[in-house]
Amino acid sequence: MKTTKVFGFLMLLLATNLTFAQDELQITAKDSIVQSSWILGVGFNAVDDSGNVFDGIFNVGQEWNFVPFPSRVSIGRYFKNGLGVEAIGTYNKYLKDNIIDGVILADDIPYYGFDARLTYDLNQIIGQTGWFDPYVGIGAGYTDANNLGRGTYNAVVGFRTWFSDRWGLDFNSSGKWSMSKGDGATNHIQHAAGVVYQFGIEKGLSKRGEEKLELLAAIEKEKQRQNDSINEVNRLRDEALLAERLEKQRTEDALAAAEKAKLDALNNKKNAIKARIEKLGNVYFNLNSSAVSSKSKVVLDSLVLIMNEIPTLKLKITSHTDSRGASSYNDWLSQRRVDMTKDYMLTKGISDDKLITEAYGERILLNECDDNTYCPEEKHAVNRRSEFEIIEF
């Protein structure tokens, strides 16, 4: 039996530890990621078309061209496998005195770009972060730059950073290589930054979330195995304790039966005493009187005999009036009546602590004889009374 208890305790301890581990591994919002969506972007773009590509890439003042208002709009669809398809429209302006296609401009010249590209989310390789999405991509487009239209091959590198499931920022740089070299068009770089909004979202578990889900399933399986073992131990323990419980129940039933018999006997005795007191009747008073009449003294003397016979008996005396007269007067009169009733019993040797009193005035009538109803004297007389109630026995 002792070995069984120890084994049961060890099983319970192991199951408790598994429960704590399971609580620590609960799937939370942090384990949920956006797997596919539409993304709408609005922002700014800057074009470096100096003709030297990476030389002087940070020479913003002389080689970068941009306008002081939102100049880029994009719409794209991104899929669970990390691929995305995006369409982009941009506007810009080559500024006078900037270097474009290797020469210095004499006037401002507008720039228009329409591009499509295929991107890949690098988080598919490096792991999901939930807030940082680096990507690379390739594409093609048409650009009207320096009053010269040209098709372009594009390559992009960038990242998005998310403040919520829907709002974020997008930063990227695209290299654009002209499809035709004979017309003097050179390659150029286009940088972009803007706000992005995500909609049509489909969410799923991150890689860590999937790992947690697998681990939770393994823990649940182990918990079930442990529970089966614990249940077997409990079954054996319950069988061992069954006889003890049945014996204890039999003992309790016997004690309860004895207690019930004792209580029934006590209630029967109390009811018998109550019946004796009720048989004596009430103490009645004359109109506007609190004096105990000879007839009422006979009732009180019999009541004193019962109290002397049963030393543990305590009574509550309540006194009442009929409805005639002012209510304040009747309250005073009923108080006088209850005091006179108690005082008579005290003179017969009943101790003060065995009598409790309360005066009700005209508030508890035994019939319909209130202030609005005419009644003959014999009906009013019924309400001028002292009554007795068993408080303790």
PyMOL commands that set and color helices and strands:
alter all, ss='L'
color gray80, all
select helices_A, chain A and resi 2-24+29-31+60-63+123-126+207-280+294-309+327-347+352-354+377-383
alter helices_A, ss='H'
color red, helices_A
select strands_A, chain A and resi 32-48+64-65+72-78+83-94+99-100+103-104+109-121+132-145+148-162+167-178+188-205+283-284+314-319+355-359+385-392
alter strands_A, ss='S'
color yellow, strands_A
deselect
rebuild
show_as cartoon
